[in-house]
Amino acid sequence: MVAQGRVAVVANPTAGRGKAGKLIGRADTILTALRVDHRVRVAGSPGQMEAFAREEAEAGTDVLAVLGGDGTVSCAANGLIGSATALAILPAGTGDDLAASLGVSKFDPAVRLLANPKVHAIDAVRVRAGATERCFVNVAGAGFDSEVADTANAMRIRLGGTGTYIAAILKTLSRFTPAHYRVEVDGEAFEVDAMLIVVGSGRQYGGGMKVLPTARLDDGLADLCILEALSKPAFLRAFPRVFSGSHTTHPRVRMLRGTRVSIEANRKIRVFADGEPIGPLPAVFEMVPGALRAVVGPDARGIG
């Protein structure tokens, strides 16, 4: 636990297709009623969100509450990593997958937690892809799922977190071909023809798809899911299993763990992390254990 102290609410009003902007006043009202010392700041860009987070950490703010979705949270986390300021999530995005793992998936209860927050150290993953080096705190993918993320981000019609992702999957699958990968996990290398490779410390993405169902945010390990090449009909038959996490027993799925992962491919593939583009393969992923302090709810499932 941490003593109640200064809280900064930093909002991305465009998150969740504008849903976050409509919730700024509600967060302020709840915190005022609870007599939580706080202030509200509105970020106009991902870069400003990260800059605000860094400023609050340097100013000694106790808790930075991010009002937005997974991409917004990831930006803020990059400004907080290594500091004493705790990250809190006020979920208002499309998927809010990290919030679910931390047990803060409902907006009002997440705001009320700030009156008496419980803080737990969680890991981050540092990724270097192309000229970019950043950290992420949930899940990254390269291959089919990164192309799906690209498609989903470009869609004009929104069907909710999971619905939008499923629609993007069907649209992407019609034109997708597997790639040949070279993967190295803690010095052990192998090659594989695959649909996708997912790396992360979080359990789910895409609005509830439990792609890494046994992952923990605090064990110092990155979990991997490799879906080997298979036909499109076979993919569609297997796909629903990701919602329960039972895909891990599929014969074309490999589940691995490690602290350092490198991935190369025989064609151009972009890495997406926490739903946002990072850079092209080849990429290197390295764990940063206990890098971030985070506010957790009573039913958090992604920590030990």
DRENFIFI-626354 format. One record per residue: z, x, y of N, C-alpha, C, CB in turn. Coordinates in steps of 0.05 Angstrom, whole numbers, plus 5000, padded with zeros to 4 digits. Atoms other than C-alpha are relative to their C-alpha. Glycine has a CB too. Layout:
// residues N
ZXYZXYZXYZXY...
// end
This chain:
// residues 304
500050174976500050005000500050185025502549815000499849874974499250205072501349815020497250105011498850174979503249965131497949885017502150165017502050134982499649475175499750175025500949715007500549844977496449875230497449915014499850304993502350084984490349885274497649964982499450225021502350075015484249545244497649985018500449734984502550034985477149605269498149844982498750275008502050155014472149075247497350085012500549685003502749924991465049345251498049824985499550304995501750215012459748815240497050085003500549735013502949994999452348835223499149715001498850164976500650294998450148155250497649914986499849935029502450085014443548165214500349994969497750205007499650005029446548255144500049724989502750144993500250265012445347695096498249815015502849874998501950164984439547455138501449845022498449814982498650124977444147315196502749874994498349805012497550125008450047055156502450155012500349994970497849844990454447625179500649945030499450304997499750064971453247475253501649755005497449985013498650254997455946775243503050024992498749784984497349985010462347035212501850185017500050104971498449824983464547525266502349865013498250135021497950154987468447005304502149914981498849765014498050095020471746745241501950234992498649894975498349775007474247445222502050055023498350254995498349964977477047525293502249795001498450005026498150224999480446845290502250044979498649734997498049975022483846975223501850245006498550054973498449764994486247675243501949955023498350245006498350064977488947415309502349824991498449865022497950185010492746855273502150154983498849784983498249845017495747375225501450225016498450124977498849804983497747815284499350284991503049975002501049735008493648405258498850135025498049984977501149844978492348925312497250094993501950245007502749935008484848975312498149985025499049804979502250044981478449025352497449974985499950245020502550065013471348815337497850165014499449705001502449864989465049245346497649904985500450314997502550095012457849035332498150235000498949755016501949785003453049555305497149895001500550164974502750094997445749485324498050134981499050045028501749865018442949955271501650144979498250215015498549865020444850315207501250265011498150074976499049754989445550965246502549955018497950145016497750064983450250635295502449914984499349775020497850075018454350335238501450254990499049844977498849755009455451035210501450145022497850184987498849874977456951315279502649875007498150005024497650154994462050765293502250074979499549705000498049935021465450915226501250275004498749984972499149724996465851655241501850015025497650195004498350014976468651505311502849894993498749845021497450125007474051055282501750184983499549734986498549815017475951575230501250225017498250124978499149794982476552105284502249915018497750125016498050124983480751635326502649934985498949765014497650065016485751535269500449714993502350095014499850285008484150805255500949984971497349865004498950025028487950575193498049884981502549835000501950135017482750105165497549935015501249744988502650094989475350015180499049784983497950245002500950235014473249315159497149965006501749755006502950024997465749275148499149724994498550204983501050275003462748585159497050014995500849825025502849985007456148595122499750024970498850255014500649985029452848735055500250284990497349904995499849745013452149325008498850235016498849994973501349794984447349715052501750075024497349915009498349954977451849635113502550164991500849735012497649875010457949845072499450304994501149864975500849735007454250465047499750175025497350004985500249854975452650675119502750075010498449835021497349954990459850605140501550204982501649745001498649815018462350975078499250295006499349934971500849734993458151575098501450115024497050015004498549924977461951595163503050044995499749815022497250005006468751535129500850214978501049744991499449835023468251995068501550255009497450074985498349774994473652525069502149955021498350225008498050064979477752175123502349844988498749855023497650165008484451815120499649705005502450105014500550284994481351165145499049854975498049975023500850165023480750635091497749815006502449844989502250194997474450225081500849734988497550114985499750275010475149475075497449865002502349845015502550155000469449005058500549715006498550034973500050294995468648325090497249904993500749945031502750045012462848085046498449795015500349924972501750194986457147765084497150084996500650005030502849925005450848055052498649824980500050294990501550155019445747835002501250024972497150095000498949965027448848134939503050044999498650244988497249944999455748404957501150104973501649765010499249915027456248774891502450185000497650134987497749834999461149314911502549835006499650225021497750184993465648774941501049874974499249795020499250135025465648434873501750194982497649904984498649805017467849074837502850065012498450254998497449944987473449174888501849755002499650115028498450244999475848454881500349875027502750064990500050124973474048234952497449855004500450225021502650134998468047794939500049745017499149944972499850244984470547194980500950085029501949794988499749904973470347265056502949955011498149865018497450064987476746915080502350164986500649714998497949845012481347235027499850305006500049964970500449724994478247915042501150065028497050084998499049964973479947835116503150004999499049785019497150025001487047625100501450244987500849744985498849765012488148245057500750215021498050124980499649804980487948645121502849985013498049985022497350024990494848385139502050174983500949715000498349855018497848765080498250144979502249824986502149895018492349205049501150194978497950145016499549815022492749554982497650194999500549864973502249804998488750204984499950174975500450185025500449855025485850574925497750205005499349824976502149804997481751224924497749954980501150284996502450045017474651134897498150235004498649735006502049785000468951614882497649935018499150064972502750034988462451724919498150164983500050085030502049845013455952004892498250115022498349834980501849874981452052514933497350024987501150285008502749985010444552464924498350165020498849724996502049854985439152944947497349924990500450314999502750095007432152644946498150065022500049694993501849914979426552964984501650155021498549765013498649864978429153185052502749875007498250015025497650154993434952695051502350064981499449704998497549975016442052815028502049805011501150295001498150204992446952235031501949944977498649745010498250105021452751924993499649704997502950075006500050295004452851234962502549944983497549904986497550075012458650854932499849784978501949905021500350205021455650364882497950084980499349735012502049965020449050414846497450095013499449744984502649924991442450784855498049974977500050305010502050035021435950694817497450145007499549714995502649884997429251024807498149894979500150324999501950125019423250674776499649715006501050044971500650294996422249934765502049875020500249864973498150144982428749734800499750095029502850064990500449924972427250154862497649865012499750305002502350164990420449814867500749715004497750034980499150284996423849144858501649985027501849914977498550004974428649324916498150005023501950245001502049994978422649494959498749735003497850224993501350264999419348834941501949795012499149914972498050204991425848434953500450035030502650044985499649954972426848755021497749895018500550305006502350084985419848555042499549704998497650144990500550295004420347825019500949845024501449904974499450164977420247315074501749754992497549905014498550235009422946735033502450104984498249814982497549915014430246845011501049794982502150085021499150195020433046524949502950064992498250004976497349915007440146804952499850274987501449794982500049735011442247474924498650034974502850094997501249985027440547374851497249894999501849874980502650135001434746904862497950175012500149735014502049824987431247374910499450234982501150105027500549775017432147944862498349934976502750124991501650095023429347554803497149955008501249754987502750054990423347334844498650275004500049845026501249744995422148064864499450144973501950175016500549885027422648284790497449894989502349934981502450125011417247794769497550105015500249695001502249914984412748004826499350294995500649965030500449725005413648744813499050064972502750165004500849965027412848694738497149974995501549814982502950055004405748444744498350255005499149775018501649774993403449114771501350264991499550015029498449765006408549604743499150144974502949934998500449845025407350174693502350204998497250155001497849815004412750614663499250285009500950014970500549724992413451354683501250184979501250065028498949795018414951994645502150155016497850194988497749874985421752284666501050244985502249795004498349785011425352934656502849965012498950285007497350064991432852804660501950224990501049724989497949805008438653304659502749895008499450285013497350104996445853074651502050224992500549744984498049795005451153614658498850234983502549894987501349785013446154144634498549934975502150204993501550085023443353754576497549855009501749814981502550114990435953604588498449854978498250225013501750145019431153114555497849875016501649794983502250144987424552754570499749724988497450164998500150275010423252014564497949845016502749875001501650204986418051484581501849765005497449934983498050204994422050964617499049815022502650125009500450194979421850344660501650075025500749714990498249944978427750554702502350174991501049745013497649855004433751004709501949925022499550314999497950084980440150764743502350194998501049714994497749824999445751224765502049885019499150295010498050114982452350994795502850024990499349725006497150025008459850924795500949715001501750185019499450285000459650174807498949864976498949875026500750155024458649634755497449845002502249824992502250204998453249184783498450035025501149724999501650014977447549084831498249754999498250265003501850235000442348564850501349735000498350024976498650264998447448024863501349914974498149795008498450075024451348054797498950114974500249714999501149885025447048444747501850234991497050095004498149805010452048854706498650224986502249864982501749795012447449444695501750234989498150115021498249795010453249934685502849874995500350245021497750185003458549464656502650134995499549814978497449865005463749984637500650215021500050124972499549804979463150404700502649955015497650015019497650024983469350544741499650165025502550104985500449884974469550714814502050235005500449805021497949804995475351204804500350204977502649875006499649825023474051604740498650275003499049864975501349744996470052184770497450044985501850214993502449985016463952024727497949815010500649944971502350174995457051754741499149884974497650155014501150135023454551244691497049985004501249714996502950024999447151224673499149784981498750274992501450195017442750674645497150075000500549705008502849945002435850874620498749794983499650294988501550205015431150314600497350134992499649745016502549885009425650624558497749815002500450104971502550164996418450394563499949784978497550184999500450235018417149714532498049815013502649864993502050184990412049164538501249805020498649854977499050194980412548654594501349764987497749915018498650225013414048074546502750094989498349894977497549905011419448504513502150035022499750264985498249974977422348664581501249735009498550135024499150274992422647924600502049884980497749825004498150105020426147764535502850145002498950044971497549854999431348314545501549975027499450294996498950004973432448224620502549835003497949915019497650164994437447644619502650124990499649734987497649885011442348074580501550165021499350174976498749834980443748484643502249845015498050105020498050164986447747894672502750004986499049725003497549995015452947954617500850294994499849844974499549725008452348714607499450064971502850075006500649965028450148614535497450164995499949744986502449845003443648994548500650284989498550025026499449735008447349634531499650054970502950065008500449965029446449504456497049974993501649794985502950025005438849404463498950274990498449905025501049745011435049934421498550175020498349944976501549844980431050154482501650075024497549855008498249944978437050254527501850244992501749765008498249785003440850914533502149995022498550285001497749984981447750944566501350274998502049774995498949734999450351614588502150035022497850215003498249944978455751924632500050305006502949914992499949724992456352564671500950045028497350134996499249954973458352904735497750105018502250215001502349904985451553194755497549914985500050315003502450115013444752864741497650085017500249694997502549954985437753094760497849844986499450315000502250175010431552664752497450095013500649705005502749954990424152844758498149804986499150294993501950185012418052414744497250105004500349715013502849904999410552504734498449855021498749974972501450134978408752044792502049945022498749744990498350044977411451854860501849764995498349965025498050215003417851444853502250055021501250004971497849984980422951304908502749934988499349825024497250075007430451294899501149805020501750264999498550194983434150694926503050024992499049714996497149995005441750734933501449785016501150285007498750234986446150134950498049825014502150115019502050184989439749744962498250125022501249765009501549894977436950225014498450254990501950085022501649775008431250745008501350275008497249985011498949734994433551475004497750205002501950094977502149814999427551904986498750024972501050285008501549995025422652094930501350194979497250105005499349805021424052424863498350255004499549884972497549965016425952954843502549965017500050284988497450054987433152794859502350114983500449705005497649905013439953074843502449835009500550305007497750174995446252644838502550164992499849734985497549865006453252954841502349835008500150285014497650164995459952614837501850145021501649964974498049914981464952674894502549844995499049975030497750165008471452444862501949955023501450144977498050074981476452074904499250045029502550154995501149934973472052144966500849805021497150034999499750224981473751484998502449834994497449835001497850195004479851045008498949725005502450075020501250274998478250314998502249794996497849964980498250235003482049655005499149844976500149835026500850155025482149284938501649744999500650184975498850265004483748574919501650004974497949785000498350025024488548344864498549984974501949775003501550035024482948214815497750214998498849724998502049795001479048864824499550084971500950255017500749935028475249024760498650274997498149784988501549755001471649664779501750255002498050005021498249774998477850104782501950004977501550015027498149985022482850354731502749895007500250294991
// end
